[in-house]
């Protein structure tokens, strides 16, 4: 697209501030981001290979060069516990694949994600103790596996067992929580009581000097917090008259809470956070066309300059997505093609005029003037796991990129992620499908 008169200043400012790849092809992390104790990983545009591989390269840089040991995924907090245990043991690719599908969303079940997890497992096989890299989830959805673990844990505390028994109306199936509307409030109260019993038990055991016996209780406390977040999310989903944007805002708040929980449990409660996820979710401010407060705004209020929001943009290419029409009936996503269409007021039109196939723009550091001129271009694209056929090509989000983000990674072109084969529906899957209550799970 030829330069337009209004874009020339922005192009000049951005061109002077970008940092391209090193000799080995790796993109550099912005200086203000490398101090982060935690790296949170999500998708800017779902099903895109270049975005996945960029995130993986940043994870490796942060782990190898800057001491990051906690990686948070925009994936089910409950399901990711099993994934963390597998990569923590330095497992093989085949073992990782067995649990990767349990994250509950096709976007993670791709070759690029498997390669990243295999690298983390390889690192953990060579490093133990405080140098182990942990993988955690922050999405409150899909909390069923937390319930299964809690019911199978060997609790000796009478109050905890009694509180757990009150969760009888709650069931799990294939990662989902199942509960009747009439029982939902009582189940939330029971889970809260169970949490309080665990806290009292942990406090008593800690004061008695039984630190070694606290580990199962701490694991149960984490699962209980995840379960409560999932129950609250379920209650929100059933509230009548709640705008979809408001639901999304409540989910973002719970993701922020779970992120804080993981940081505290890992002893990194006060450290900086680099967040590389979906562009709308990580924004430091409310998007112009949204009706909710995103995760990034919550973290920016809490952490200030210790939060670094790194967005990813692209010009043209392919990505994977399902149709928003009857998406539950579609077995697999398909490729979606996007070009950089003229006539749309996109910030990508400015970014695409810079030389190079990919580069990094640090808006917080020496690119302050670039952030200011980019603020005059208040629309961008980012595609989710579902799109409206045909119409998605002109979809935009209204946002001020110069204020919403601390940095930008730009790809001139992207390609689709490589889906992993669907796992066979064997005996284990059939047992999960039949498990409509916790009693059936226990048999």
C-alpha positions as CSV (number, residue, x, y, z in Angstrom):
1,X,0.0,0.0,0.0
2,X,1.5,3.4,-0.9
3,X,2.3,5.8,1.9
4,X,-0.6,8.1,2.7
5,X,0.1,11.7,3.7
6,X,-1.1,11.2,7.2
7,X,1.0,8.1,7.7
8,X,4.4,9.4,6.7
9,X,5.4,10.8,10.1
10,X,4.3,7.6,11.8
11,X,6.3,5.5,9.3
12,X,9.4,7.6,9.8
13,X,9.2,7.4,13.6
14,X,8.6,3.7,13.6
15,X,11.3,3.0,11.1
16,X,13.9,4.6,13.3
17,X,12.9,2.6,16.4
18,X,12.5,-1.0,15.2
19,X,14.9,-3.8,16.1
20,X,15.1,-6.6,13.6
21,X,16.2,-10.2,14.1
22,X,19.8,-11.1,15.1
23,X,22.2,-13.1,12.9
24,X,20.6,-16.4,14.1
25,X,17.2,-15.1,13.1
26,X,15.9,-14.6,16.7
27,X,13.9,-11.5,17.5
28,X,15.2,-9.5,20.4
29,X,13.2,-9.0,23.5
30,X,12.6,-5.4,24.6
31,X,15.0,-4.4,27.4
32,X,12.2,-3.5,29.8
33,X,10.7,-7.0,29.3
34,X,13.7,-9.1,30.2
35,X,13.5,-8.5,33.9
36,X,10.2,-10.3,34.2
37,X,9.9,-13.2,36.6
38,X,6.9,-14.6,34.8
39,X,6.1,-15.0,31.1
40,X,2.4,-15.3,30.3
41,X,1.6,-16.9,26.9
42,X,-1.6,-16.7,24.8
43,X,-2.6,-16.0,21.2
44,X,-2.8,-12.7,19.4
45,X,-4.3,-14.4,16.3
46,X,-5.3,-18.0,16.9
47,X,-3.9,-20.8,14.9
48,X,-0.9,-18.9,13.5
49,X,2.5,-20.6,13.2
50,X,4.7,-17.4,13.4
51,X,3.0,-16.1,16.5
52,X,3.5,-19.5,18.2
53,X,7.1,-19.7,17.2
54,X,7.9,-16.2,18.3
55,X,6.4,-16.9,21.7
56,X,8.4,-20.1,22.0
57,X,11.6,-18.2,21.1
58,X,10.9,-15.6,23.7
59,X,10.3,-18.3,26.3
60,X,13.7,-19.8,25.6
61,X,15.4,-16.4,25.8
62,X,13.7,-15.6,29.1
63,X,14.5,-19.0,30.6
64,X,18.1,-19.4,29.3
65,X,19.3,-15.8,29.6
66,X,17.1,-14.1,32.2
67,X,16.1,-16.7,34.8
68,X,12.4,-16.8,34.2
69,X,11.0,-20.0,35.7
70,X,7.2,-19.6,35.5
71,X,5.3,-19.7,32.2
72,X,1.5,-19.0,32.4
73,X,-0.8,-20.1,29.6
74,X,-4.2,-18.7,28.7
75,X,-5.5,-22.2,29.1
76,X,-7.6,-24.1,31.7
77,X,-5.9,-23.6,35.1
78,X,-7.2,-27.1,36.2
79,X,-6.1,-29.0,33.1
80,X,-2.6,-27.3,33.0
81,X,-1.8,-28.9,36.4
82,X,-1.4,-32.3,34.7
83,X,0.7,-30.7,31.9
84,X,3.0,-29.1,34.5
85,X,3.6,-32.4,36.1
86,X,4.5,-34.1,32.8
87,X,6.9,-31.4,31.6
88,X,8.3,-31.2,35.1
89,X,9.5,-34.8,34.8
90,X,11.3,-34.2,31.6
91,X,8.8,-36.4,29.6
92,X,8.9,-37.4,26.0
93,X,6.8,-35.9,23.2
94,X,4.4,-38.8,23.2
95,X,3.8,-38.3,27.0
96,X,3.2,-34.6,26.4
97,X,0.7,-35.2,23.6
98,X,-1.3,-37.5,25.9
99,X,-2.1,-34.5,28.2
100,X,-1.9,-31.7,25.7
101,X,-5.4,-32.5,24.4
102,X,-6.7,-32.2,27.9
103,X,-6.3,-28.4,27.8
104,X,-9.7,-28.4,26.2
105,X,-9.1,-26.1,23.2
106,X,-7.9,-27.0,19.8
107,X,-5.6,-23.9,19.6
108,X,-3.1,-25.6,22.0
109,X,-3.1,-29.0,20.2
110,X,-0.6,-27.9,17.5
111,X,2.9,-28.9,16.6
112,X,4.3,-25.5,17.5
113,X,3.0,-25.8,21.1
114,X,4.3,-29.4,21.4
115,X,7.8,-28.2,20.4
116,X,7.8,-25.5,23.1
117,X,6.6,-27.9,25.8
118,X,9.2,-30.5,24.6
119,X,11.9,-27.9,25.0
120,X,10.7,-27.1,28.5
121,X,10.6,-30.8,29.4
122,X,14.2,-31.1,28.1
123,X,15.3,-28.2,30.2
124,X,13.7,-29.7,33.3
125,X,15.4,-33.0,32.6
126,X,18.7,-31.2,33.0
127,X,17.8,-28.8,35.8
128,X,16.1,-29.5,39.1
129,X,14.9,-27.6,42.2
130,X,14.6,-23.8,41.8
131,X,15.8,-24.0,38.1
132,X,12.8,-26.1,37.1
133,X,10.4,-24.3,34.7
134,X,6.8,-24.5,35.8
135,X,3.8,-24.3,33.4
136,X,0.5,-23.0,34.8
137,X,-2.9,-22.0,33.4
138,X,-4.9,-18.9,34.2
139,X,-8.3,-19.6,32.5
140,X,-11.1,-20.4,35.0
141,X,-13.0,-22.5,32.5
142,X,-12.7,-26.3,32.4
143,X,-12.2,-26.7,36.2
144,X,-13.5,-30.3,36.3
145,X,-10.1,-32.0,36.8
146,X,-9.5,-29.9,39.9
147,X,-12.6,-31.5,41.4
148,X,-11.4,-35.0,40.5
149,X,-8.0,-34.4,42.2
150,X,-9.6,-33.0,45.3
151,X,-11.9,-36.0,45.7
152,X,-9.0,-38.4,45.3
153,X,-6.7,-36.7,47.7
154,X,-6.0,-38.4,51.1
155,X,-7.3,-35.9,53.6
156,X,-7.1,-36.8,57.2
157,X,-8.6,-33.6,58.5
158,X,-12.2,-34.1,59.7
159,X,-13.4,-30.6,58.9
160,X,-11.9,-30.8,55.3
161,X,-13.5,-34.2,54.7
162,X,-16.9,-32.9,56.0
163,X,-16.7,-29.8,53.7
164,X,-15.7,-32.0,50.8
165,X,-18.7,-34.2,51.3
166,X,-21.0,-31.2,50.8
167,X,-19.7,-31.0,47.2
168,X,-21.7,-34.1,46.4
169,X,-24.1,-32.3,44.0
170,X,-21.2,-31.2,41.9
171,X,-20.0,-33.6,39.1
172,X,-17.4,-33.5,36.3
173,X,-17.5,-34.8,32.8
174,X,-14.7,-34.4,30.3
175,X,-13.3,-31.4,32.2
176,X,-16.6,-29.6,32.6
177,X,-18.3,-28.9,35.9
178,X,-21.9,-30.2,36.1
179,X,-24.4,-28.9,38.6
180,X,-28.1,-28.0,38.7
181,X,-29.0,-24.4,39.0
182,X,-30.7,-25.0,42.3
183,X,-27.5,-26.5,43.8
184,X,-25.0,-24.0,42.5
185,X,-25.1,-21.5,45.4
186,X,-24.8,-24.3,47.9
187,X,-21.9,-25.8,46.0
188,X,-20.1,-22.5,46.0
189,X,-20.6,-22.2,49.8
190,X,-19.3,-25.7,50.2
191,X,-16.2,-25.1,48.2
192,X,-15.6,-21.9,50.2
193,X,-15.9,-23.9,53.4
194,X,-13.6,-26.5,52.1
195,X,-11.0,-23.8,51.3
196,X,-11.3,-22.4,54.8
197,X,-10.8,-25.9,56.3
198,X,-7.7,-26.4,54.2
199,X,-6.3,-23.0,55.3
200,X,-6.9,-23.9,59.0
201,X,-5.2,-27.3,58.5
202,X,-2.2,-25.7,56.7
203,X,-1.8,-23.1,59.5
204,X,-2.0,-25.7,62.2
205,X,0.4,-28.1,60.5
206,X,2.9,-25.2,59.7
207,X,2.9,-24.1,63.3
208,X,3.6,-27.6,64.4
209,X,6.6,-27.7,62.1
210,X,5.2,-30.3,59.7
211,X,6.3,-28.5,56.6
212,X,6.9,-31.7,54.6
213,X,3.2,-32.8,55.2
214,X,1.9,-29.4,53.9
215,X,2.7,-30.1,50.2
216,X,-0.5,-32.1,49.5
217,X,-2.5,-29.5,51.4
218,X,-0.9,-26.7,49.4
219,X,-1.7,-28.6,46.2
220,X,-5.3,-29.0,47.3
221,X,-5.6,-25.3,48.2
222,X,-4.5,-24.4,44.7
223,X,-7.1,-26.9,43.2
224,X,-9.7,-25.5,45.5
225,X,-9.0,-21.9,44.4
226,X,-9.2,-23.1,40.7
227,X,-12.5,-24.9,41.5
228,X,-14.0,-21.8,43.0
229,X,-12.9,-19.6,40.1
230,X,-14.5,-22.2,37.8
231,X,-17.7,-22.2,39.8
232,X,-17.9,-18.5,39.8
233,X,-17.4,-18.5,36.0
234,X,-20.2,-21.1,35.7
235,X,-22.5,-18.9,37.8
236,X,-21.8,-15.9,35.6
237,X,-22.5,-17.9,32.4
238,X,-25.9,-18.7,33.8
239,X,-26.8,-15.1,34.8
240,X,-29.7,-13.8,32.7
241,X,-29.3,-10.4,31.0
242,X,-25.6,-10.2,31.4
243,X,-24.0,-8.7,28.4
244,X,-21.4,-10.9,26.6
245,X,-18.8,-8.2,27.1
246,X,-19.5,-8.2,30.8
247,X,-19.0,-11.9,31.0
248,X,-15.7,-11.6,29.2
249,X,-14.6,-8.9,31.7
250,X,-15.4,-11.2,34.6
251,X,-13.3,-13.9,33.0
252,X,-10.4,-11.5,32.6
253,X,-10.6,-10.5,36.3
254,X,-10.5,-14.1,37.3
255,X,-7.5,-14.7,35.0
256,X,-5.8,-11.9,36.8
257,X,-6.7,-13.4,40.1
258,X,-5.3,-16.8,39.1
259,X,-2.2,-15.2,37.7
260,X,-1.6,-13.5,41.1
261,X,-2.3,-16.8,42.9
262,X,0.3,-18.7,40.8
263,X,2.9,-15.9,41.3
264,X,2.3,-16.0,45.1
265,X,2.5,-19.8,45.3
266,X,5.7,-19.7,43.3
267,X,7.3,-17.1,45.6
268,X,7.2,-14.5,42.8
269,X,4.4,-12.3,44.0
270,X,6.2,-9.0,43.6
271,X,8.2,-9.6,40.4
272,X,7.6,-8.1,37.0
273,X,5.3,-9.7,34.4
274,X,5.7,-9.9,30.6
275,X,2.4,-10.7,29.0
276,X,2.3,-11.9,25.4
277,X,-1.3,-13.1,24.7
278,X,-4.4,-12.0,22.8
279,X,-4.0,-8.3,21.9
280,X,-7.4,-7.2,23.4
281,X,-6.9,-9.2,26.6
282,X,-3.4,-7.7,27.4
283,X,-4.3,-4.1,26.6
284,X,-3.5,-1.6,29.4
285,X,-6.7,0.3,28.7
286,X,-10.3,-0.4,27.7
287,X,-10.6,-0.9,23.9
288,X,-12.9,1.6,22.3
289,X,-15.5,-0.9,21.2
290,X,-15.4,-3.2,24.3
291,X,-17.6,-3.3,27.3
292,X,-15.3,-4.8,29.8
293,X,-12.0,-4.1,31.6
294,X,-9.3,-6.4,30.1
295,X,-6.8,-8.5,32.0
296,X,-4.0,-6.1,31.0
297,X,-5.7,-3.1,32.6
298,X,-6.1,-5.0,35.9
299,X,-2.4,-6.0,35.9
300,X,-1.3,-2.5,34.9
301,X,-3.2,-1.0,37.9
302,X,-1.6,-3.6,40.2
303,X,1.9,-3.6,38.8
304,X,2.5,-0.3,37.0
305,X,5.7,-0.4,35.1
306,X,6.4,-4.0,36.3
307,X,3.8,-5.1,33.7
308,X,4.9,-5.2,30.1
309,X,2.3,-5.8,27.4
310,X,3.8,-7.1,24.2
311,X,1.3,-7.4,21.3
312,X,1.7,-9.2,18.0
313,X,0.4,-7.8,14.6
314,X,0.7,-9.1,11.1
315,X,0.0,-7.9,7.5
316,X,-1.3,-10.8,5.5
317,X,-1.4,-14.6,5.5
318,X,-3.3,-17.6,6.9
319,X,-4.5,-18.8,10.3
320,X,-6.7,-21.5,11.6
321,X,-10.2,-20.8,13.0
322,X,-13.6,-22.4,13.2
323,X,-16.8,-20.7,11.9
324,X,-18.7,-18.8,14.6
325,X,-21.8,-20.5,13.1
326,X,-22.4,-23.8,14.8
327,X,-18.8,-24.1,15.9
328,X,-19.6,-27.0,18.2
329,X,-20.5,-29.2,15.2
330,X,-17.1,-28.6,13.5
331,X,-14.5,-31.3,14.2
332,X,-11.5,-29.2,13.1
333,X,-10.8,-25.6,12.2
334,X,-9.9,-24.6,8.7
335,X,-7.5,-22.1,7.1
336,X,-8.6,-18.5,6.9
337,X,-7.0,-16.1,4.5
338,X,-6.5,-12.4,5.2
339,X,-4.9,-9.6,3.2
340,X,-4.0,-6.1,4.3
341,X,-7.0,-4.4,2.7
342,X,-6.8,-0.8,1.6
343,X,-9.3,1.6,2.9
344,X,-9.4,0.3,6.5
345,X,-7.8,2.7,9.1
346,X,-5.5,0.0,10.5
347,X,-2.2,0.5,12.4
348,X,-1.0,-2.4,10.3
349,X,-0.8,-0.2,7.3
350,X,1.9,1.9,9.1
351,X,3.7,-1.2,10.4
352,X,3.8,-2.9,7.0
353,X,5.8,-0.1,5.4
354,X,8.8,-0.9,7.5
355,X,11.5,-3.1,5.9
356,X,11.9,-6.6,7.1
357,X,9.8,-9.8,7.4
358,X,9.6,-9.4,11.2
359,X,10.7,-6.9,13.8
360,X,10.2,-5.6,17.4
361,X,9.1,-2.1,18.4
362,X,9.7,-1.1,22.1
363,X,7.1,1.6,22.7
364,X,8.2,2.1,26.3
365,X,11.9,2.6,25.6
366,X,13.4,4.7,22.9
367,X,10.3,4.6,20.7
368,X,8.2,7.2,22.7
369,X,7.6,9.3,19.6
370,X,6.6,6.2,17.7
371,X,4.0,5.4,20.4
372,X,2.6,9.0,20.1
373,X,2.2,8.9,16.3
374,X,0.8,5.3,16.4
375,X,-1.9,6.6,18.7
376,X,-3.4,8.4,15.7
377,X,-4.2,5.1,14.2
378,X,-6.9,3.6,16.4
379,X,-7.8,0.3,14.7
380,X,-6.2,-3.1,14.5
381,X,-7.0,-6.7,13.7
382,X,-6.8,-9.8,15.9
383,X,-8.8,-13.0,15.2
384,X,-10.0,-15.5,17.7
385,X,-10.6,-19.2,17.6
386,X,-13.9,-18.5,15.8
387,X,-14.7,-16.1,13.0
388,X,-17.8,-15.1,11.1
389,X,-17.2,-16.4,7.5
390,X,-16.3,-13.8,4.9
391,X,-17.1,-10.9,7.2
392,X,-14.0,-11.6,9.4
393,X,-11.7,-10.2,6.7
394,X,-12.8,-6.6,7.5
395,X,-13.1,-7.1,11.3
396,X,-11.4,-4.4,13.4
397,X,-10.9,-3.5,17.1
398,X,-10.7,0.1,18.0
399,X,-7.8,0.7,20.3
400,X,-5.0,3.2,20.9
401,X,-1.9,1.0,20.3
402,X,0.5,3.7,21.6
403,X,-1.2,3.6,25.0
404,X,-2.5,0.1,25.1
405,X,0.8,-1.7,24.6
406,X,4.4,-1.4,25.8
407,X,5.8,-3.2,22.7
408,X,4.8,-4.6,19.4
409,X,6.1,-7.6,17.4
410,X,5.2,-7.3,13.7
411,X,5.1,-10.1,11.1
412,X,4.7,-9.2,7.5
413,X,3.1,-12.6,6.8
414,X,1.9,-15.5,8.8
415,X,1.0,-19.1,8.1
416,X,-1.3,-21.6,9.8
417,X,-0.3,-23.7,12.7
418,X,0.1,-27.4,12.2
419,X,-2.6,-29.4,14.0
420,X,-1.6,-32.5,15.8
421,X,-3.6,-35.7,14.9
422,X,-6.7,-36.2,17.0
423,X,-6.1,-38.6,19.8
424,X,-8.0,-41.9,19.5
425,X,-11.1,-42.2,21.7
426,X,-9.9,-45.1,23.7
427,X,-11.0,-46.6,27.0
428,X,-9.8,-43.6,29.1
429,X,-11.9,-41.2,27.0
430,X,-14.9,-43.4,27.3
431,X,-14.6,-43.6,31.1
432,X,-14.5,-39.8,31.2
433,X,-17.5,-39.5,29.0
434,X,-19.5,-41.9,31.3
435,X,-18.3,-40.1,34.5
436,X,-21.4,-38.0,35.1
437,X,-20.7,-38.0,38.9
438,X,-17.7,-38.2,41.1
439,X,-18.8,-41.6,42.4
440,X,-18.6,-43.0,38.9
441,X,-15.1,-41.4,38.5
442,X,-14.0,-43.2,41.7
443,X,-15.1,-46.7,40.5
